[in-house]
Amino acid sequence: MDSLAVGTFYWGTGVLSGIPDNAPTYLNFLAAAMGKFGLDVNNPQAVVAFAQGIESAVYLQAISVAAVFFGAMSYIGNAPNFMVKAIAEANGVETPSFMGFIIKYSLPILLPVYAVIYIIFYSGWVL
């Protein structure tokens, strides 16, 4: 079993995109996936080759999807989340705390949706 399979990159990018900002997480996992194929993220032609590769393109897709979607798991996963919270609170709208948001909305609602996305697109199971 390949320990650096697509699922590793999907879940790794996702988990880390929910807590710190998703942009640096995306770049780090992109560099790691490109390294798996012997490519350098600092070489523009290598990035194009990685994106167009038959075997490697699914890694780019999994990393991109996870970084964007899992960024919604917390207020700091991507900048607009925190901005919306601040604007809502400034206008008197009650919002959940950081952990309250994760426990009440992210884990019971978003995480199962992301698991279904993984099963359908990246697990290798044929439905």
C-alpha positions as CSV (number, residue, x, y, z in Angstrom):
1,M,0.0,0.0,0.0
2,D,1.3,3.4,-1.0
3,S,1.6,5.6,2.1
4,L,1.6,8.7,-0.1
5,A,-1.6,7.9,-2.0
6,V,-4.2,10.4,-3.1
7,G,-6.1,10.0,0.2
8,T,-3.1,11.0,2.2
9,F,-2.9,14.2,0.3
10,Y,-6.7,14.8,0.5
11,W,-7.0,14.3,4.2
12,G,-3.7,15.8,5.1
13,T,-4.4,19.0,3.2
14,G,-7.9,19.0,4.5
15,V,-7.1,18.7,8.2
16,L,-4.4,21.3,8.0
17,S,-6.5,23.7,5.9
18,G,-9.1,23.8,8.6
19,I,-6.9,25.2,11.3
20,P,-4.2,27.4,9.8
21,D,-4.9,29.3,6.6
22,N,-5.5,27.1,3.6
23,A,-3.2,28.8,1.1
24,P,0.2,27.9,2.6
25,T,-1.1,24.4,3.3
26,Y,-2.0,24.0,-0.3
27,L,1.4,25.1,-1.4
28,N,3.2,22.7,0.9
29,F,1.1,19.7,-0.1
30,L,1.5,20.6,-3.8
31,A,5.3,20.7,-3.3
32,A,5.1,17.3,-1.5
33,A,3.0,15.7,-4.2
34,M,5.3,17.1,-7.0
35,G,8.2,15.7,-5.1
36,K,6.6,12.2,-5.1
37,F,6.8,12.4,-8.9
38,G,10.3,13.8,-8.9
39,L,9.2,17.4,-9.9
40,D,10.2,20.7,-8.4
41,V,7.4,23.2,-7.5
42,N,9.8,26.1,-8.2
43,N,10.0,25.1,-11.9
44,P,6.9,26.5,-13.9
45,Q,7.3,23.8,-16.6
46,A,7.3,21.1,-13.9
47,V,4.1,22.5,-12.4
48,V,2.4,22.4,-15.8
49,A,3.6,18.9,-16.4
50,F,2.3,17.9,-13.0
51,A,-1.1,19.4,-13.7
52,Q,-1.4,17.7,-17.1
53,G,0.0,14.4,-16.0
54,I,-2.3,11.4,-16.2
55,E,-1.3,10.0,-12.9
56,S,-0.5,13.2,-11.1
57,A,-3.5,15.4,-12.0
58,V,-5.7,13.6,-9.5
59,Y,-3.2,14.6,-6.7
60,L,-3.5,18.2,-7.7
61,Q,-7.3,17.9,-7.8
62,A,-7.5,16.3,-4.3
63,I,-5.1,18.9,-2.8
64,S,-7.1,21.8,-4.4
65,V,-10.5,20.4,-3.3
66,A,-9.4,19.7,0.2
67,A,-7.7,23.1,0.7
68,V,-10.7,25.0,-0.5
69,F,-13.5,22.9,1.1
70,F,-11.8,22.2,4.5
71,G,-10.9,25.9,4.8
72,A,-14.6,26.3,5.8
73,M,-14.1,24.1,8.9
74,S,-13.1,27.0,11.1
75,Y,-13.1,30.8,11.2
76,I,-9.4,30.9,10.4
77,G,-9.3,28.2,7.7
78,N,-9.6,31.0,5.2
79,A,-9.7,34.8,5.7
80,P,-13.4,35.5,4.6
81,N,-14.7,33.2,7.3
82,F,-13.2,35.4,10.0
83,M,-14.2,38.5,8.2
84,V,-17.9,37.4,8.1
85,K,-17.8,36.6,11.8
86,A,-16.4,40.0,12.6
87,I,-19.0,41.8,10.5
88,A,-21.8,39.8,12.0
89,E,-20.7,40.5,15.5
90,A,-20.2,44.2,14.7
91,N,-23.9,44.3,13.6
92,G,-25.1,42.5,16.8
93,V,-25.6,39.1,15.3
94,E,-24.6,36.3,17.7
95,T,-22.1,33.9,16.4
96,P,-20.7,30.7,17.9
97,S,-17.2,30.7,19.4
98,F,-14.3,29.2,17.5
99,M,-14.7,25.7,19.1
100,G,-18.5,26.1,19.2
101,F,-18.5,26.5,15.4
102,I,-16.3,23.5,14.9
103,I,-18.3,21.3,17.3
104,K,-21.8,22.5,16.2
105,Y,-21.4,22.8,12.5
106,S,-18.0,21.6,11.1
107,L,-17.8,18.1,12.6
108,P,-21.4,17.0,12.3
109,I,-22.2,18.6,9.0
110,L,-19.1,19.4,6.9
111,L,-16.9,16.4,7.8
112,P,-19.4,13.8,6.6
113,V,-19.8,15.7,3.4
114,Y,-16.1,15.7,2.9
115,A,-15.9,12.0,3.6
116,V,-18.6,11.4,0.9
117,I,-16.5,13.5,-1.5
118,Y,-13.5,11.4,-0.7
119,I,-15.3,8.1,-1.2
120,I,-16.8,9.1,-4.5
121,F,-13.8,10.8,-6.1
122,Y,-10.6,9.6,-4.4
123,S,-11.0,6.3,-2.6
124,G,-10.8,4.1,-5.7
125,W,-14.0,2.4,-4.8
126,V,-16.4,2.1,-7.8
127,L,-19.9,3.0,-6.9
